[in-house]
Amino acid sequence: MKVKWPLNSRATKIFYSAFLPAFFYWLLSPRQSMALYRPLLFHPNPLPESLNSEMLIEVYGRLPEEVWLACGRQRLHGYYFPLPEAEHTVLIHHGNSGNMLDRAKLVRWLLSLNLSVFIYDYRGFGGSSGLTSVKTIVEDGLCAFDFLTGRGIPESSIVLYGESLGVAVSANVASLRKPAALFLQSGFSSLRQVALETFPLLGLYPQKLYPKPTLNSASLLAKGHPPLLIAHGKLDPSVSVSHAYKLYDAASGDKELLVVEEGLHNDLVANHPKLMTDALNRLLARTRSGKDMG
């Protein structure tokens, strides 16, 4: 025998007053509503349609090898700058806005230090296909790493350079592969922590209702890592320098923290190249000493 509740009955009102808020709370959580939160997390720009070889040389100082690599069902677009005499190759995981053209100063700086460079765009950025998500940026980072090893570059000569959001990508890739070193610049310690600082109402949601992977770089560094350099601007208006201290405190291995006193979020290479170069050289020297000890 079926029990029918009148729509205006007390039991019906109690049921809906309890069920509907809980349902919408769950439905609007970061884990369930990626479409809602994607515009807050990611700000991609396409590459200019008029982009040609002359423009690339003007932007980067030399012509890169254009790379298209399969990642899942999507194609990622990247630029590879191999230098014949380079001891290391730097894989750049960039931040949450723009595209790889916006990292030209970073690329030129690394090339000037006689380092090979590979930079690519996440899904939905630049010329890469697909939609960006917390899950896919880590998948894309792994595909980019595997592209380099597939070209015959040893894992032990690859340096991961994470910029802002790319810090989380680099930390995740380093936990699943064995790079030579990890350079984390201007990044957050965990996605949930930076989300709470930016949108306090998201504190209503526990970690289990955030998407996976959790992008908790601090917890990953606590489990181990290659030689590590963390660089952060003390005046960073986008990601508080407190995140750098949390990352450094959590890191369990060979580590260095560089806090640039007048540094902002995106200007460390452009406005403080001497500090950044010296710190990077120290990081590379630590990878060599580790090999010698081995």
Sine and cosine of phi, psi and omega as CSV:
sin_phi,cos_phi,sin_psi,cos_psi,sin_omega,cos_omega
0.00,0.00,0.81,-0.58,-0.02,-1.00
-1.00,0.07,0.66,-0.76,0.04,-1.00
-0.99,-0.11,0.84,-0.55,0.03,-1.00
-0.95,-0.30,0.82,-0.57,0.04,-1.00
-0.99,-0.12,0.81,-0.58,0.13,-0.99
-0.86,0.51,0.58,-0.82,-0.05,-1.00
-0.85,0.52,-0.48,0.88,-0.02,-1.00
-0.98,-0.19,0.23,0.97,-0.03,-1.00
-0.95,0.30,0.33,-0.94,-0.01,-1.00
-0.91,0.42,-0.63,0.77,0.00,-1.00
-0.90,0.44,-0.65,0.76,0.01,-1.00
-0.90,0.43,-0.69,0.72,-0.01,-1.00
-0.90,0.44,-0.65,0.76,0.02,-1.00
-0.91,0.42,-0.68,0.73,-0.01,-1.00
-0.87,0.50,-0.77,0.63,-0.06,-1.00
-0.95,0.33,-0.54,0.84,0.02,-1.00
-0.93,0.38,-0.44,0.90,0.03,-1.00
-1.00,-0.02,-0.67,0.74,-0.12,-0.99
-0.97,0.26,-0.74,0.68,-0.11,-0.99
-0.88,0.48,-0.73,0.69,0.04,-1.00
-0.87,0.49,-0.64,0.77,0.01,-1.00
-0.91,0.41,-0.64,0.77,0.00,-1.00
-0.90,0.44,-0.73,0.68,-0.03,-1.00
-0.95,0.32,-0.52,0.85,0.11,-0.99
-0.85,0.52,-0.73,0.68,0.02,-1.00
-0.92,0.38,-0.70,0.71,-0.08,-1.00
-0.88,0.47,-0.58,0.81,-0.06,-1.00
-1.00,-0.04,0.12,0.99,0.00,-1.00
-0.93,0.37,0.42,-0.91,0.01,-1.00
-0.84,0.55,-0.53,0.85,-0.03,-1.00
-0.95,0.31,-0.56,0.83,-0.09,-1.00
-1.00,-0.05,-0.41,0.91,-0.15,-0.99
-0.87,-0.49,0.86,0.51,0.00,-1.00
-0.87,0.49,-0.57,0.82,0.01,-1.00
-0.88,0.47,-0.53,0.85,0.01,-1.00
-0.96,0.29,-0.63,0.77,-0.11,-0.99
-1.00,-0.04,-0.27,0.96,-0.05,-1.00
-0.82,0.57,-0.71,0.71,0.00,-1.00
-0.91,0.41,-0.36,0.93,0.05,-1.00
-0.99,0.16,-0.50,0.87,-0.07,-1.00
-1.00,0.01,-0.63,0.78,-0.18,-0.98
-0.82,-0.57,0.69,-0.72,-0.01,-1.00
-0.74,-0.67,0.93,0.36,-0.08,-1.00
-0.97,0.22,0.46,-0.89,0.16,-0.99
-0.81,-0.58,0.60,-0.80,0.08,-1.00
-0.97,0.24,0.32,-0.95,0.12,-0.99
-0.97,0.26,0.51,-0.86,0.03,-1.00
-0.88,0.48,0.66,-0.75,0.01,-1.00
-0.91,0.41,-0.43,0.90,-0.05,-1.00
-1.00,0.07,0.08,1.00,-0.07,-1.00
-0.88,0.48,0.77,-0.63,0.00,-1.00
-0.64,-0.77,-0.03,-1.00,-0.08,-1.00
-0.88,0.48,-0.65,0.76,0.00,-1.00
-0.89,0.46,-0.66,0.75,0.02,-1.00
-0.92,0.40,-0.63,0.78,0.00,-1.00
-0.91,0.42,-0.65,0.76,0.04,-1.00
-0.90,0.44,-0.63,0.78,0.02,-1.00
-0.91,0.41,-0.63,0.78,-0.05,-1.00
-0.96,0.27,-0.75,0.66,-0.15,-0.99
-0.98,-0.18,-0.22,0.98,-0.03,-1.00
1.00,0.01,-0.15,0.99,0.06,-1.00
-0.31,-0.95,0.26,-0.97,-0.05,-1.00
-1.00,0.03,0.84,-0.54,0.01,-1.00
-0.99,0.13,0.25,-0.97,0.22,-0.97
-0.99,0.12,0.84,-0.55,0.01,-1.00
-0.98,0.19,0.73,-0.68,-0.09,-1.00
-0.83,-0.56,0.71,-0.70,0.18,-0.98
-0.85,-0.53,0.85,-0.52,-0.02,-1.00
-0.79,-0.61,0.62,-0.78,0.01,-1.00
-0.98,0.22,0.70,-0.72,0.07,-1.00
-0.62,-0.79,0.96,-0.27,-0.15,-0.99
0.90,0.44,-0.78,-0.63,0.03,-1.00
-0.99,-0.12,0.10,1.00,-0.08,-1.00
-0.94,-0.34,0.20,-0.98,0.06,-1.00
-0.87,-0.49,0.79,-0.62,0.04,-1.00
-0.99,-0.16,0.59,-0.80,-0.02,-1.00
-0.95,-0.31,0.74,-0.68,-0.01,-1.00
-0.55,-0.83,0.19,-0.98,0.09,-1.00
-0.83,-0.56,0.76,-0.65,-0.04,-1.00
-0.90,-0.43,0.78,-0.62,-0.01,-1.00
-0.87,-0.50,0.99,0.14,0.01,-1.00
-0.99,0.16,0.73,-0.68,0.10,-0.99
-0.94,-0.34,0.80,-0.60,-0.11,-0.99
-0.84,0.55,-0.59,0.81,-0.09,-1.00
-0.99,-0.13,0.10,0.99,-0.09,-1.00
-0.94,0.34,0.70,-0.72,0.06,-1.00
-0.99,0.13,-0.52,0.86,-0.03,-1.00
-0.80,-0.61,0.42,-0.91,0.14,-0.99
-0.89,-0.46,0.78,-0.62,-0.01,-1.00
-0.99,-0.15,0.83,-0.55,0.08,-1.00
-0.98,-0.18,0.90,-0.44,-0.07,-1.00
-1.00,-0.09,0.83,-0.56,0.19,-0.98
-0.96,-0.29,0.95,-0.30,-0.15,-0.99
-1.00,0.08,-0.02,-1.00,-0.09,-1.00
-0.98,0.20,-0.24,-0.97,-0.19,-0.98
-1.00,-0.05,0.17,0.98,-0.02,-1.00
-0.68,-0.73,0.34,-0.94,0.09,-1.00
0.96,0.28,-0.69,-0.73,0.04,-1.00
-0.33,-0.95,-0.11,-0.99,-0.14,-0.99
-0.94,0.34,-0.31,0.95,0.09,-1.00
-0.91,0.43,-0.50,0.86,-0.02,-1.00
-0.95,0.31,-0.15,0.99,0.02,-1.00
-0.97,-0.24,0.42,0.91,-0.06,-1.00
-0.87,0.49,-0.65,0.76,0.00,-1.00
-0.90,0.44,-0.62,0.78,0.03,-1.00
-0.90,0.43,-0.72,0.70,0.00,-1.00
-0.88,0.47,-0.73,0.69,-0.03,-1.00
-0.89,0.45,-0.61,0.79,0.03,-1.00
-0.89,0.45,-0.73,0.69,-0.01,-1.00
-0.90,0.43,-0.66,0.76,0.03,-1.00
-0.90,0.44,-0.59,0.81,0.00,-1.00
-0.91,0.41,-0.33,0.94,0.02,-1.00
-1.00,-0.09,0.24,0.97,0.03,-1.00
0.89,0.45,0.69,0.72,0.07,-1.00
-0.90,-0.44,0.72,-0.70,0.16,-0.99
-0.94,0.35,0.47,-0.88,-0.08,-1.00
-0.69,-0.72,0.68,-0.74,0.21,-0.98
-0.80,-0.60,0.83,-0.55,0.04,-1.00
-0.80,-0.60,0.58,-0.81,-0.06,-1.00
-0.58,-0.81,0.20,-0.98,0.08,-1.00
-0.95,-0.31,0.66,-0.75,0.11,-0.99
-0.89,0.45,0.24,-0.97,0.12,-0.99
-0.80,0.60,0.71,-0.71,0.03,-1.00
1.00,0.08,-0.16,0.99,0.04,-1.00
-0.98,-0.22,0.53,-0.85,0.09,-1.00
0.82,0.57,-0.83,-0.55,0.02,-1.00
-0.98,-0.19,0.09,1.00,-0.02,-1.00
-0.98,0.22,0.61,-0.79,-0.04,-1.00
-1.00,0.09,0.17,-0.99,0.12,-0.99
1.00,-0.03,-0.08,-1.00,0.01,-1.00
-0.91,-0.41,0.61,-0.79,-0.02,-1.00
-0.99,0.11,0.59,-0.81,0.13,-0.99
-0.47,-0.88,0.16,-0.99,0.05,-1.00
-0.86,0.51,-0.63,0.78,-0.01,-1.00
-0.94,0.34,-0.69,0.72,-0.13,-0.99
-0.96,0.29,-0.47,0.89,0.01,-1.00
-0.91,0.40,-0.55,0.84,0.06,-1.00
-0.95,0.31,-0.68,0.74,0.07,-1.00
-0.85,0.52,-0.67,0.74,0.00,-1.00
-0.90,0.43,-0.65,0.76,0.03,-1.00
-0.88,0.48,-0.64,0.77,0.04,-1.00
-0.92,0.38,-0.64,0.77,0.04,-1.00
-0.89,0.46,-0.65,0.76,0.02,-1.00
-0.90,0.43,-0.67,0.74,0.03,-1.00
-0.89,0.46,-0.71,0.70,-0.04,-1.00
-0.93,0.37,-0.45,0.89,0.12,-0.99
-0.87,0.49,-0.71,0.71,-0.02,-1.00
-0.91,0.42,-0.72,0.69,0.01,-1.00
-0.91,0.41,-0.52,0.85,0.07,-1.00
-0.92,0.38,-0.38,0.93,0.08,-1.00
-1.00,0.03,0.13,0.99,0.07,-1.00
1.00,-0.03,0.18,0.98,0.01,-1.00
-1.00,0.04,0.85,-0.53,-0.03,-1.00
-0.90,0.44,0.59,-0.81,0.08,-1.00
-0.82,0.58,-0.58,0.81,-0.08,-1.00
-0.95,0.32,-0.02,1.00,0.08,-1.00
-0.90,-0.44,0.11,0.99,-0.02,-1.00
-0.99,-0.12,0.81,-0.59,0.07,-1.00
-0.96,-0.27,0.81,-0.58,0.04,-1.00
-1.00,0.02,0.82,-0.58,0.03,-1.00
-0.90,-0.43,0.94,-0.34,0.03,-1.00
-0.97,-0.24,0.77,-0.64,0.00,-1.00
-0.90,-0.43,0.87,-0.48,0.04,-1.00
0.83,0.55,-0.90,-0.43,0.06,-1.00
-0.82,0.57,-0.55,0.83,0.00,-1.00
-0.90,0.45,-0.28,0.96,0.11,-0.99
-0.88,0.48,-0.70,0.71,0.01,-1.00
-0.91,0.41,-0.64,0.77,0.04,-1.00
-0.89,0.46,-0.73,0.69,-0.01,-1.00
-0.88,0.47,-0.68,0.73,-0.01,-1.00
-0.89,0.45,-0.64,0.77,0.03,-1.00
-0.93,0.38,-0.68,0.73,0.01,-1.00
-0.89,0.45,-0.67,0.74,0.00,-1.00
-0.89,0.45,-0.46,0.89,0.01,-1.00
-0.97,0.23,-0.27,0.96,-0.06,-1.00
-0.91,-0.42,-0.22,0.98,0.05,-1.00
-0.79,-0.62,-0.06,-1.00,-0.05,-1.00
-0.79,-0.61,0.95,0.30,0.02,-1.00
-0.95,0.30,0.22,-0.97,0.01,-1.00
-0.95,0.31,-0.59,0.81,-0.10,-1.00
-0.32,-0.95,0.21,-0.98,-0.08,-1.00
-0.71,-0.71,0.87,-0.49,0.02,-1.00
-0.90,-0.43,0.93,-0.37,-0.07,-1.00
-0.93,-0.37,0.91,-0.42,-0.10,-1.00
-0.88,-0.47,0.84,-0.54,0.17,-0.99
0.87,0.50,0.63,0.78,-0.08,-1.00
-0.95,-0.30,0.19,-0.98,0.03,-1.00
-1.00,-0.08,0.43,-0.90,0.00,-1.00
-0.97,0.24,-0.57,0.82,0.09,-1.00
-0.42,-0.91,0.50,-0.86,0.00,-1.00
-0.88,0.48,-0.68,0.73,-0.03,-1.00
-0.89,0.46,-0.65,0.76,-0.04,-1.00
-0.90,0.43,-0.71,0.70,-0.01,-1.00
-0.95,0.33,-0.50,0.86,0.06,-1.00
-0.91,0.42,-0.66,0.75,0.02,-1.00
-0.91,0.42,-0.60,0.80,0.00,-1.00
-0.94,0.34,-0.52,0.85,-0.03,-1.00
-1.00,0.03,-0.66,0.75,-0.02,-1.00
-0.76,-0.65,1.00,0.07,-0.11,-0.99
-0.82,0.58,-0.48,0.88,-0.02,-1.00
-0.90,0.44,-0.34,0.94,0.03,-1.00
-0.93,0.37,-0.15,0.99,0.10,-0.99
-0.91,0.42,-0.23,0.97,0.07,-1.00
-0.92,0.40,-0.31,0.95,-0.07,-1.00
-0.96,-0.26,0.76,-0.65,0.08,-1.00
-0.96,0.27,0.19,-0.98,-0.03,-1.00
-0.83,0.55,-0.57,0.82,-0.07,-1.00
-0.92,0.38,-0.27,0.96,0.06,-1.00
-0.98,-0.19,0.26,0.97,0.16,-0.99
-0.99,-0.15,0.40,-0.92,-0.05,-1.00
-0.92,0.38,0.34,-0.94,0.07,-1.00
-0.92,-0.38,0.58,-0.81,-0.01,1.00
-0.91,0.41,0.38,-0.93,-0.15,-0.99
-0.97,0.26,-0.21,0.98,-0.07,-1.00
0.80,0.60,0.71,0.70,0.07,-1.00
-0.98,-0.20,1.00,0.06,-0.08,-1.00
-0.91,0.43,-0.57,0.82,0.00,-1.00
-0.87,0.50,-0.69,0.72,-0.02,-1.00
-0.93,0.38,-0.55,0.83,0.03,-1.00
-0.93,0.36,-0.66,0.75,0.00,-1.00
-0.92,0.40,-0.48,0.88,0.02,-1.00
-0.92,0.40,-0.36,0.93,-0.04,-1.00
-1.00,0.03,-0.13,0.99,-0.01,-1.00
0.80,-0.59,0.39,-0.92,-0.06,-1.00
-0.17,-0.99,0.29,-0.96,0.12,-0.99
-0.97,0.25,0.03,-1.00,0.09,-1.00
-0.73,0.68,0.74,-0.67,-0.23,-0.97
-0.81,-0.59,0.69,-0.72,0.16,-0.99
-0.81,-0.59,0.80,-0.61,0.07,-1.00
-0.91,-0.40,0.84,-0.54,0.02,-1.00
-0.85,-0.53,0.70,-0.72,-0.06,-1.00
-0.45,-0.90,0.62,-0.79,0.09,-1.00
-0.98,0.18,0.74,-0.67,-0.02,-1.00
-0.91,0.42,-0.45,0.89,-0.03,-1.00
-0.98,-0.21,0.31,0.95,-0.03,-1.00
-0.83,0.56,0.89,-0.45,-0.02,-1.00
-1.00,0.08,-0.19,0.98,-0.08,-1.00
-0.99,-0.11,-0.72,0.70,0.03,-1.00
-0.78,-0.62,0.91,-0.41,-0.07,-1.00
-0.83,0.56,0.59,-0.81,0.04,-1.00
-0.88,0.48,-0.30,0.95,0.04,-1.00
-0.86,0.52,-0.48,0.88,0.04,-1.00
-0.91,0.41,-0.59,0.81,0.03,-1.00
-0.89,0.45,-0.67,0.74,0.03,-1.00
-0.90,0.43,-0.61,0.79,0.03,-1.00
-0.91,0.41,-0.66,0.75,0.04,-1.00
-0.89,0.45,-0.70,0.71,-0.03,-1.00
-0.91,0.42,-0.70,0.72,-0.01,-1.00
-0.90,0.44,-0.57,0.82,-0.04,-1.00
-0.97,0.23,-0.51,0.86,-0.08,-1.00
-0.87,0.49,0.69,-0.73,-0.15,-0.99
-0.96,-0.27,-0.05,1.00,-0.08,-1.00
-0.84,-0.54,-0.47,-0.88,0.01,-1.00
-0.88,0.47,0.88,-0.47,-0.14,-0.99
-0.52,-0.86,0.40,-0.91,0.10,-0.99
-0.58,-0.81,0.61,-0.79,0.06,-1.00
-0.89,-0.46,0.82,-0.58,0.09,-1.00
-0.91,-0.41,0.94,-0.34,0.09,-1.00
-0.97,-0.24,0.90,-0.43,-0.03,-1.00
-1.00,0.04,0.91,-0.41,-0.16,-0.99
-0.82,0.57,-0.69,0.72,-0.02,-1.00
-0.98,-0.20,0.20,0.98,-0.09,-1.00
-0.97,0.23,0.56,-0.83,0.07,-1.00
-0.96,-0.29,-0.55,-0.84,-0.07,-1.00
-1.00,0.01,-0.71,0.71,-0.13,-0.99
-0.92,-0.39,0.19,0.98,-0.16,-0.99
-0.93,-0.37,0.16,0.99,-0.13,-0.99
-0.90,0.44,-0.70,0.72,0.02,-1.00
-0.96,0.28,-0.67,0.74,-0.07,-1.00
-0.93,0.36,-0.66,0.75,-0.12,-0.99
-0.96,-0.28,-0.19,0.98,-0.04,-1.00
-0.69,-0.72,0.76,0.65,-0.11,-0.99
-0.90,0.44,-0.57,0.82,-0.03,-1.00
-0.90,0.43,-0.73,0.68,0.03,-1.00
-0.88,0.48,-0.68,0.73,-0.03,-1.00
-0.93,0.37,-0.65,0.76,0.00,-1.00
-0.91,0.42,-0.71,0.70,0.01,-1.00
-0.87,0.48,-0.67,0.75,-0.01,-1.00
-0.92,0.39,-0.66,0.75,0.02,-1.00
-0.90,0.43,-0.66,0.75,0.03,-1.00
-0.88,0.47,-0.61,0.79,0.06,-1.00
-0.91,0.42,-0.65,0.76,0.02,-1.00
-0.88,0.47,-0.72,0.69,-0.01,-1.00
-0.91,0.42,-0.60,0.80,0.04,-1.00
-0.89,0.45,-0.59,0.81,0.02,-1.00
-0.93,0.37,-0.51,0.86,0.07,-1.00
-0.93,0.36,-0.59,0.81,0.01,-1.00
-0.94,0.35,-0.66,0.75,0.00,-1.00
-0.91,0.41,-0.57,0.82,0.04,-1.00
-0.91,0.42,-0.63,0.78,0.04,-1.00
-0.92,0.40,-0.65,0.76,0.00,-1.00
-0.88,0.47,-0.65,0.76,0.01,-1.00
-0.92,0.40,-0.57,0.82,0.01,-1.00
-0.94,0.33,0.00,0.00,0.00,0.00
